[in-house]
Amino acid sequence: MNFVMTPIGVIRTPFSDKSGMPIQPRFSQAVGRVEVFEEYAAGLQDLEGFSHVILIYALHRSEGYSLRVKPFLDDVARGLFATRHPGRPNPIGLSTVRLLAWRDRALEVEGIDVLDGTPLLDIKPYVPDFDARPDARAGWYENRPPDKEGRS
Amino acid sequence: MNFVMTPIGVIRTPFSDKSGMPIQPRFSQAVGRVEVFEEYAAGLQDLEGFSHVILIYALHRSEGYSLRVKPFLDDVARGLFATRHPGRPNPIGLSTVRLLAWRDRALEVEGIDVLDGTPLLDIKPYVPDFDARPDARAGWYENRPPDKEGRS
């Protein structure tokens, strides 16, 4: 059983190609604009009280996948599902970003790490009770080489 | 441009219907089993160092959506994208769960909040640097009625 996903908007960012793009939003102060298509705009109501949102999007430029990949932040090949590599069986990406402003059908966000033109699939409010596990252990990521700190 | 998603596995849980299901994983100690199909099993390597993973799945029982919904945890209708309601234009769900054990092609996880048989679309490692924002403000959720604490 397959599931067909249809973009509900588009993410505008300063990144027209992968070079120079931050590896992950925590290390980015880049500002982007999440434009929701008119027919979905009413669904943005009540987001103004949230400091962060989770963007779910299609990794539209990724082509195929490998089950073992060398992460950007490591020197060793890892199992794909232990990485955030964009080449995945289902090319779904997620990024938690800071919500700076909300106007009509657009969100201005900080900490964006996706290519300009990325198709938006969903927006979810970030709720620390559900989403924050500050003490989680992060396997190989915690022991990655010092030259792979991920700050671009 | 549409995107076709194909399940990479299935999530086994104690919840055969929506009644009695925890609202969100933070409030659940329920144990589930994430079974990845054989062809993807090699991608689970290196997950053993992670205490938590993010499951991405199809909300396969949701039917249609409304842009204003009354959340389980509130008495007031809210914009859909300010809620985690399962009825969404693209029925993608995400849950952060504790990784208890990993054997062959199955993960045993704690804190599961999905229906038995939920189609798995992706697994991502939970990395606090990327995913934890413990001080995030959570809008209406922080001011919800005291009888809607969400602990099932």
Contacts between the chains, C-beta under 8 A, distances in Angstrom:
chain1	res1	chain2	res2	distance
A	1	B	7	6.9
A	1	B	60	7.5
A	1	B	119	6.7
A	2	B	4	5.3
A	2	B	5	6.5
A	2	B	6	5.3
A	3	B	4	7.3
A	3	B	5	4.5
A	3	B	6	8.0
A	3	B	58	4.9
A	3	B	60	7.7
A	3	B	91	7.1
A	3	B	119	7.4
A	3	B	121	7.7
A	4	B	2	5.2
A	4	B	3	7.3
A	4	B	4	5.6
A	4	B	5	7.6
A	5	B	2	6.5
A	5	B	3	4.5
A	5	B	4	7.7
A	5	B	5	6.0
A	5	B	90	4.5
A	5	B	92	7.3
A	6	B	2	5.3
A	6	B	3	8.0
A	6	B	89	7.0
A	6	B	90	6.7
A	7	B	1	6.9
A	8	B	89	5.1
A	8	B	90	6.8
A	24	B	127	7.7
A	24	B	129	7.0
A	24	B	130	4.6
A	25	B	130	6.9
A	26	B	129	4.9
A	26	B	130	5.4
A	27	B	129	8.0
A	36	B	81	7.8
A	40	B	67	6.8
A	40	B	81	7.8
A	40	B	89	6.4
A	42	B	67	4.2
A	42	B	68	6.7
A	42	B	79	6.6
A	43	B	67	4.2
A	43	B	68	7.6
A	43	B	79	4.9
A	43	B	80	3.9
A	43	B	81	4.5
A	43	B	82	7.9
A	44	B	79	5.4
A	44	B	81	5.5
A	44	B	82	7.4
A	45	B	68	7.1
A	45	B	78	6.7
A	45	B	79	3.1
A	45	B	82	6.6
A	46	B	78	4.3
A	46	B	79	4.6
A	46	B	82	3.7
A	46	B	83	7.9
A	46	B	139	6.4
A	46	B	140	5.8
A	47	B	79	6.4
A	47	B	81	6.2
A	47	B	82	4.6
A	47	B	139	7.1
A	48	B	139	7.1
A	49	B	82	7.9
A	49	B	137	6.6
A	49	B	138	7.4
A	49	B	139	2.6
A	49	B	140	5.9
A	49	B	142	7.7
A	50	B	82	6.8
A	50	B	136	7.3
A	50	B	137	6.4
A	50	B	138	6.1
A	50	B	139	4.4
A	51	B	133	7.6
A	51	B	136	4.9
A	51	B	137	4.1
A	51	B	138	7.9
A	52	B	133	5.1
A	52	B	136	4.5
A	53	B	81	7.8
A	54	B	94	7.3
A	56	B	90	7.6
A	56	B	92	5.6
A	56	B	94	7.4
A	58	B	3	4.9
A	60	B	1	7.5
A	60	B	3	7.7
A	67	B	40	6.8
A	67	B	42	4.2
A	67	B	43	4.1
A	68	B	42	6.8
A	68	B	43	7.6
A	68	B	45	7.1
A	78	B	45	6.8
A	78	B	46	4.4
A	79	B	42	6.6
A	79	B	43	4.9
A	79	B	44	5.4
A	79	B	45	3.1
A	79	B	46	4.6
A	79	B	47	6.5
A	80	B	43	3.9
A	81	B	36	7.8
A	81	B	40	7.9
A	81	B	43	4.5
A	81	B	44	5.5
A	81	B	47	6.2
A	81	B	53	7.8
A	81	B	122	7.7
A	81	B	123	4.2
A	81	B	124	7.2
A	81	B	125	7.4
A	82	B	43	8.0
A	82	B	44	7.4
A	82	B	45	6.6
A	82	B	46	3.8
A	82	B	47	4.6
A	82	B	49	7.8
A	82	B	50	6.8
A	82	B	125	5.2
A	83	B	46	7.9
A	83	B	125	6.9
A	84	B	124	5.9
A	84	B	125	7.1
A	84	B	127	7.5
A	84	B	130	7.2
A	88	B	122	5.9
A	89	B	6	7.0
A	89	B	8	5.1
A	89	B	40	6.4
A	89	B	122	7.3
A	90	B	5	4.6
A	90	B	6	6.7
A	90	B	8	6.8
A	90	B	56	7.6
A	90	B	121	4.5
A	90	B	122	5.3
A	91	B	3	7.1
A	92	B	5	7.2
A	92	B	56	5.7
A	92	B	92	6.7
A	92	B	121	6.2
A	92	B	122	5.4
A	94	B	54	7.3
A	94	B	56	7.4
A	94	B	94	6.7
A	94	B	124	7.2
A	96	B	130	7.2
A	96	B	131	6.1
A	96	B	133	6.1
A	119	B	1	6.7
A	119	B	3	7.4
A	121	B	3	7.6
A	121	B	90	4.5
A	121	B	92	6.2
A	122	B	81	7.6
A	122	B	88	5.9
A	122	B	89	7.3
A	122	B	90	5.3
A	122	B	92	5.4
A	123	B	81	4.2
A	124	B	81	7.2
A	124	B	84	5.9
A	124	B	94	7.2
A	125	B	81	7.4
A	125	B	82	5.2
A	125	B	83	6.9
A	125	B	84	7.1
A	125	B	138	6.8
A	125	B	139	6.5
A	125	B	141	7.1
A	126	B	133	6.1
A	126	B	136	5.1
A	126	B	138	7.2
A	127	B	24	7.7
A	127	B	84	7.5
A	127	B	136	7.6
A	127	B	138	4.6
A	127	B	141	5.3
A	128	B	133	6.8
A	128	B	134	5.4
A	128	B	135	7.5
A	128	B	136	5.3
A	128	B	138	6.3
A	129	B	24	7.0
A	129	B	26	4.9
A	129	B	27	8.0
A	129	B	138	7.4
A	129	B	141	7.6
A	129	B	150	7.7
A	130	B	24	4.6
A	130	B	25	6.9
A	130	B	26	5.5
A	130	B	84	7.2
A	130	B	96	7.2
A	131	B	96	6.1
A	131	B	131	6.9
A	131	B	132	7.8
A	131	B	133	7.5
A	132	B	131	7.8
A	132	B	132	4.8
A	132	B	133	5.9
A	132	B	134	4.4
A	132	B	136	7.0
A	133	B	51	7.6
A	133	B	52	5.1
A	133	B	96	6.1
A	133	B	126	6.1
A	133	B	128	6.7
A	133	B	131	7.5
A	133	B	132	5.9
A	134	B	128	5.4
A	134	B	132	4.4
A	134	B	134	4.8
A	135	B	128	7.5
A	136	B	50	7.3
A	136	B	51	4.9
A	136	B	52	4.4
A	136	B	126	5.1
A	136	B	127	7.6
A	136	B	128	5.3
A	136	B	132	7.0
A	137	B	49	6.6
A	137	B	50	6.4
A	137	B	51	4.1
A	138	B	49	7.4
A	138	B	50	6.0
A	138	B	51	7.9
A	138	B	125	6.8
A	138	B	126	7.2
A	138	B	127	4.7
A	138	B	128	6.3
A	138	B	129	7.4
A	139	B	46	6.4
A	139	B	47	7.1
A	139	B	48	7.1
A	139	B	49	2.6
A	139	B	50	4.4
A	139	B	125	6.5
A	140	B	46	5.8
A	140	B	49	5.9
A	141	B	125	7.2
A	141	B	127	5.3
A	141	B	129	7.6
A	142	B	49	7.7
A	150	B	129	7.7
